[in-house]
Amino acid sequence: MNSGTAEHTGGPAEGDTFDAGAGGPLRQPKAVWATAGASVVAFMGIGLVDPILPSIAKGLDATAGQVSLLFTSYFLITAVAMLVTGFVSSRIGGRRTLLLGLALVVVFAGLSGTSGSVGELVGFRAGWGLGNALFVSTALAVIVGAAAGGSAAAILLYESALGLGMACGPLLGALLGDASWRYPFFGTAVLMAIGFLCITAFLKEQPKPARKTGLLDPIKALGHGGLASVAASAFFYNYTFFTVLAFTPFVLNMSPYRSGAVFFAWGLLLAVFSVLVAPRLQARFGSLKVLGGSLVLLAADVLVLGYGSHTTAVVCTILSGAFIGVNNTVYTELALGVSDAPRPVASAGYNFVRWFAAAAAPFFAPRIEGWTDIHIPFVVAAVTAVLGAVVVLVRRKSLTHEAEELETRHATEDSVAVFAN
């Protein structure tokens, strides 16, 4: 069996029973549901601050550029931490890595709510990013390993958690943030503590991999042309993604409730299109055509967002969730299936590259506005989305060949894993 499946999985934990033959996204062991539930809260932490960014700036007497560093510190640490997640989990096990990540998020989310300055808050968000990196990267491996129905069902379940978390994060931030910008951070700490208890109760320790992951393994995995191409395209895409997520709230300049409602609708579209629409589009047109087309449409949407009226900006912000949902699903599947590297290693290398763009966009967007005007950050975001599509176009033959070559192998491995479980 390929190490991409076997190295991080041990099948469902003891005590989990299900009908493997009828496995699917909704028929899963308790361990999978506990991990997916905690993943929802982890992804909520990304968009949680969106509707309260102006409130944080006002409460801490900070500028938009300073507050945007909440995203930059979070994702910069997340990117670097991707190099150590596999190193840690291959030595202490998936369950302990999940619990360590959750514990760090609980601590630093709680500390974020006590911040007395924007500098403190940025620092605590960095610690939060470390915990989130440990949890999120390991959660995908655990879900893929323990889920019924093979990797396709597991990825859809993971993307469902991502979409639901991205939708509910702004809503929670708005509801709690209307009273005080500090409450969403305390609320996240409580929810992650509940996730910690659920993982403790329902997820049994899985066997450690036969081979420990080295610190440089994710970097070495990027030597594969297909994975490097996916990561490069995702880098440009994520700059666009996080320009929308981190910069648009300042452009819309709404109350926490209204901003939360906008990004809740955005997140719902993201969830629906990632789980329901993307697989159907892929089946009909193929992953690369869907990805390239979605990136171009996202570029057009962001451009209109930047130059349209306030109402147009709201509509385009919500609509971008559809394109982002499609892109997230396709990128995840390509990253896990385009190379023969173990899936946790391939995922770590891919995320190491793309999260740097998530750190860069919130830093540069408000500064580009200061150097030029409010429209240009969206022009840059539109250009980066097109660049992502160009990478897919230029590398399409290699990506198609390598993905198809491994598709049959992975499908066979998933069938063997389900049978063995």
Phi, psi and omega in degrees: 000139182297139181296340178298334176260318191281333190289340184236007184232154175223016183079182180298149181288161180302135180098345178272123179235142178196166178271102184299326181292333181255019184301145179190179184303332184259355179245086187230156174296159179300325181299322180292316180295322178296316179293317179296320179297316177294328178295323177303313181293322179299317179286336174299328182295337181290311183266000183304320187277351185308303184288347183251008179303312177298324179294320177297315179302317180290316184293327181254010178052052184239161177273168178299321179297321179291317181292327179298341178293347174300322176283318185298311180296320181300309186278334176295314177293321178301317181298310181296322182295337179301335179286340184252349184298314179293322177303315182288310186294329180286349180254324181252353178096155183296318183297313180293326178294318176301314182293322177297315178298315179298318181298318178296320179295317179302313182295310186282332173293318177297317179295326179302322180291344180261002187302138177256353179211163180292330177297315177299316182296319178298319179295317179293326177294329176296315176298321176300318180298323177297313178297319181294323179297314178300318183286307189296315182294323180285327180300318179299316179296319181294316181295316178298322183285326187257347185286148173279144175099005176085183187292328181298314178296322181294317180296320177297321179294318179296316178294328175297316178298318179299310182297316180295320179294319179293331178283318186279336180302306178298326180294315178296319179299322180289314183297314180278327183287344179295330178276316178198142179294344181282331187297322178301327179290318176295321179298319178296319179300318180294315181296320178290330175295322176295318176300321177302315180294322180293317177297318179300320185281321192252339183258115175276155180295133178268157180301141177287152181295154179294328180240127179288144180278132178274161182297328183265000181302317178298324178292318179297324180298330179289353173290345175285126186301320181295313180293321178297322180293316178299315181296318180296315178298318180294329177300310180296318180298317183293332174298317178295312181308309187274350166292317177297314187288319188262333185260327184301322179305326178287328179288318180291323176051055181254170172292160179306320181297312183291317178296320177297321179294320179298312183282340171292315177297319176302314181293325177297316177298319178302314182294314182297315183285331179285324186264319187259318188274315184304313180299324180291319177296319179297319181296328184271318188248343185096148187298316186290321177294319179297315181296312180299316179295319180294323178294319179295318178295323177297319178299315179296319180297316181293324179295316178294323178303317184288334185249354183276179176289177180298315179297318178298320179297320178297312181298316181291326176299312179297316183296329180300335178301327179295312181291322179295321178298315178298313182299317182302314182295313183294317180298317180299314180295319178296316182297323182277340188242357188270344179234169178264013175291150174307139187304317177299323180290315178299317179297320180294317179296316179298313181291328177303318181286311190288330181289341174296325177292324177295331176280327184285318185302310180296334179284314187277326186304308180293333178285322175297322176298317180296325180283332185235257175208182188290343182279326191295324177304327179282330173296314178299318180296322178295320179296318181294325176296319178295321178298323175299319178293324179297318178301316178298318181295313183294324184260014189298321182295316179294316180297317181296314182296312184291322180293316181293325180297323183268343185300313181295320181296314180294321178298320178294318180296319179297321180295318179295320180296317179297318181296317181293327180291000000 
